[in-house]
Amino acid sequence: MKTKKRKQRKLPPYLTIAEKDRFFKAIDSVRDRAIFRLLYHHGLRASEIGRLQLSDYRGASALELDRIYIHRLKGSVSGECPMVAAAALALRAWIRIRGIKPGTLFPSRLGSPISRIRIFELMQAYCKKAQIPAEKAHPHVMKHTCCTHLVSDQKESIMDVRAHVGHVNIRSTMVYADLMSEATEARAQRLKRWK
């Protein structure tokens, strides 16, 4: 009797660590750096960036991290979360330039929220400048990159990744489970002597 081979899922496109580093080095705008740090570090969609208001951001006190309220779309879980330090630093630098006037956090030249189309154009330009393949020059690649790096490099659990990026359904996060084989092997080695 033949056993069926388990069909291996194909990972969505994502930036390698080297590509991610080149991408951020290519950004010369303080505003754009803050936008892409939020996209990458918090797994936002391009259209979620335009929904952010200055009032969604709370700067750090002496005892806690910067926090941001993320208005997630497509049925994902919205809510306030502590910010990753690199994203918080980039956002603080942008707010020093932007000022503290209430309103959209990332306004366009006309004062309206930055559009997902503009973010797409910026992603394409920075990817070209950083010599990143065109098939990765899409803002949603940053969400995939966030999830991939959390699992493979930061060794976060699937449940923690799911919570971090606001997935409602664990199946959306399970795409990245195949990256956990290294973590599974390391855990098996640690548990060898468990009695």
N, C-alpha and C positions, 0 to 999 in steps of 0.2 A: 504494500500500500504506500503510495507516494504521499509525502506530507507537503502541504502548500507552503511555499515561502511567504513569509510575512512581507507585505508590500511596504517598502520604506518610503515614508513621506519625504517629499522634497521641501527643503527649507525655502522660505521666501527670500528674495534678494536682501542682503544686508551689507553694511560696510565692515571690512576687517578693521582691526585696531589701527593698523598703519594707514588705511584709507580714512578712517575717522580722524586721526591726528592730522593728516594732510588737509582734510576738509576744513577743520577748524583753523588751521594756519592760513588758509586761503581767504578767510573772512577778515575784511578790514574795517567793517562797520560795527560800532558798538551795539546798535540796535539789532542788526542781523545776528551778531554773536549771541545775544540774549535769546532771540527767537529760536535759533537752532540748538542752543543749549537746552531750552525747555522741550523742544521736540525730541531731542536725543535722550536727555536724562530722565524725562518724565513720560516718555512714550505718547506724546500728544499727536493728534492729527492736525494737518495744516489749518483746517477750518476752526479748530478749537483755539488756536492762537488768537484769531480775530475776535473771539468772544471774551477774552480776558480784559478786565477793567482794573484800573489802579487799585480800586477798593478790594479786589480779590487778593492782593498781596499784603502780607504783614511782615515787616522787617523783624529781625532777631532782637531779642532782649539778651541780657547778659546770661540768662539761664536756658534759653531755648533756641531752636533753629528758625530760620526764615520759614514762612508758611505761605502757601498759595492755594486758593480755591480754584479747582479745575472744573470747568463746565464741559463734561465729556459728551460726545454725540454717539449716535448709532446704538443706543441702548446701553452704553457703558456706564459705569458707576462714577457719578460726579461727587466731589467732596473736597474738603480742605486736607492738605497733606504737607508734611515737612519737606522742605526743598533739599535736593542734592546740593552740596556746597558749591560745585562748579557752576551750576545753574543759578544759584543765589548770587554769587559774585558777579556773574554776567548781567543779571537783572538789576542789581544795585547800581552797576556802572551805567546802565541804560537809563535808570530813573534819575540819576544825577544830571544827565543831559536832558531828558524828557521834561523833568520838573514834576511837581506834585499836584498839578491841576487834575481834578477828577475827570474821569472819562476813560476811553479805550487805552489800554496799556501800550498797544503798538499801532498808532495812527498812521494812515497813509498821508501823502502830501496834502490831500484835501481835508484831512481831519477825520475821515471815516475809518473804521477798523480795517487793518490790512487784509487783503483778500487772499484766499487760498491759491488763486491763480498767480498772484504776485509772489507768494512764497514758493510756488512751483518754479517760477522764472528764476528766483534767487538760487534755489537748489541747483537748477541746471547750470547757472553761471559759475557757482562755486565748485561744483563737481568738475566742470570743464577746466577751471583754473587749477584744481588739485589733481588733474589727470585721473579721474575716477570714471569707470566705464559708464556710457550713456544709459544702460539698462538699470543702473543704480541711482540715476539722477532724478529721483522722485521723492517728495517729502515723506511719503508713507514708509519709505525705506528706513527712515530714522526710527520709527516705532519698532520695525523688525530688528533694527540694529540694537536698540535698547533691550529688547527681550533676549536676543541672542547673547549679548554681552553679559546681561545679568545671570543667565544660566551658565554659559561656558567660562566666563572669566571671573565673575564675582561669586559663582557657585551658589546662587540663590535657588531656593526650591521653586517648583512650578507654582505652588500656592502663593508664595511671596511675590513672584513675578506677576501673577494674575492680579493680585491686590494692587501692586505698584502701577500697573498700566490701566487698571479699571475694567478689565474684562469681566463680564457678568457670567459668561459660560466658560467653564474650564476647558472645553474643547478648543476654544480659540487660542488658549495658551499651550495646549498639548502639542501643537506643531513643533515647539521647541524642545520637547521631551527627549528626542533622539540625541540631543547635545549632552544629555546627562549621563551618558555611558561612562565617561571618565570619572564623574563624581560617584557613580555607583561602584565602580571598581575601587576607588579610594576608600569608600565606606566599607566595602567588603574586606579590604586589607586591615582597616582599623578594628573591625569586629572579629577578626580571626581568633583572637584569644578570649573572646567574650564567653563567660561561663554562667 
